[in-house]
Amino acid sequence: MPIPRMRLAMPDDEDALGRLDRETWAPTHSVRPPRQHHEPFFTPRSGPRDHLVAELDGRLVGYIRLGFPTELASNAHVRQILGLAVAEEARGEGVGRALLRAAVEEARRQGARRITLRVLGHNTPARKLYESEGFVVEGVQPEEFHLDGVYVDDIFMGRPL
């Protein structure tokens, strides 16, 4: 598979990103119900400027959402990964890793000193990816979520920039 092109999302990407989000939803990585067709992908809190997308042959195959963990000025030096999705046909091809690296670079460009994320305890592939890119477990909330009939840990991970 060719190397995906990374870029900031544009307003015109909304439909493609919403479709990708619905197609990749699973209880292994999402704590909210699946997004419905009528729900907008972009919101006032998370617009195009907060998303990096991976594109192959003009088609979106992944996105990563980067934002602030809180609205506090004292926390403005930290960025948090608030979502990551890769199309099924592009998995295992390095798209997730490329998106993660692009988010780290974007956080640096924005002047951040740290980057954090939350991942469900049973999402082993994502945890291995994050660890391979320098993220370490900084905290665990045991059985924080009840998903698909199972209690699941919420894992906090982070790394300096």
N, C-alpha and C positions, 0 to 999 in steps of 0.2 A: 504494500500500500504506500502511495506517495506521502510525503510529509504534509500534514495539514497546515493551512495558512491560519495564523492567529490574527484576530482584529477585535476592536471594540464593536459591540452590537450596535445596530442602528434601529430606529423606530420601525422600519420596514421588515425587520426580522421577527416581529412579534408572533405572527401566525406560525412560522416554522419553529420557533422556540417553544411555543405552546404545544404544538404537535409532538416535538421531541420530548418535552416534559411528560406529556401523557403516555407516550409510548415506552418510556424508560421507568415509569413509576413502579416501585415495588416496596413491600414492607421491610425488606432488608436494609433500606437506606432512607426511607421517608417516614416521618412521624405524623404527617398530615394526610388526610384523604386525597385520593387522586384529583388533580385539577380537572374541572368540568370544561366542556367545549366553550361555554359562554364566559368563563372566567378569564380576565386579561392576564397575560404573562407578566407584563410590566406593571408596576404599581407606583404610586407616588414615593414610596420608600425605596424602591428598587427598579430604576429605569434602565434604559439602554447603556448609559455611561457606567453602570455597575456590573456589566456582563462582558466577558471576553468570550468570543466564539471561535470554534475550530471549523474550518471550511475545507472541503475536498471537492474539487471539480465544481465549484460554485454552489455546493450543497452543504448546509449546516449539519455537522455530525457530532457536535458537542458544545457545551457551554460551562462556564464557571462564574459564579456570582460572588463578587467581592464587596464587602461593606464594612461598617463599623460595628463592633460588638455592643456598644451603647451609644447614647447621644451625649454623653458627658465630655466636656472639654478636656478633663484630666485623663481621658482614655483615647484621645484623638490620635495618638501615636501608634495605635494598634489597628490592624485590619483583620477581618475575619472572613473566611470562606463560608458562604451561606448557602451554597448549592453547587453541585457538580453532576453533569449528566453526559453520557456518551452513548450514541446510537449503537444498537446491538451489532450491526454489521461492521462497526469500527472498533469494537472492543478487542483488546489484546494487541492493538497495533500502535500503542504509544500515544494515543490521543489524550487520554486522561493525564498522563505524565506531562505532555506538552502544555495542556491547559493549566496544570498545577504550577509548572515553572513560569508560565506567562503571568499567572496571578502573583507569584512571588516577585517577579520583576516589576509588575505594575504597582504593587504595594511599596516597593522600594522607590519607584519613580514618584509616588505620592508623598514620600518622606516618612513612611512608617518605619518603626524600629522593631516591631514584632508582627507575626501573623499567627492566627489561631484558627481552630475549627472544632467542630463537634462531629463525632461519628458514632454510629450505633455499635455496640459491643460485638454483635454477631456479623458485622460487615467486614469479614476478614480480608477480602481482596483490597478494599479501600484502605484499611488500616495498614496493610503491608506496603501499599503504594506510598502513603504518607510517611511511614517510617523510613522508607528508602530515600525519601527526599528531605530527611533531616528533622521531621516532626517527632516529638516525644510526648508520651502520655504525661499530662500535668494534673489530671484528676479524673475520678470516676464517680458517677452518681449511679449506685446499684439499683437495678430494676426501676429506672426512672420512667420508662414507657411500657405500656401494655399493648403489644402489636400482634395481630394475627394469633391471639390466644396465648402469647408468651410474654413474660416480663423480660425487658431488655435493658442493659446498662447503657448509659450515655457517657461517652468517653471524650474528655477534653484533651486536645493536643495543641502544641504550639512550637514555635521556633523563632530564634532571633533572625533579623535581617541584616 
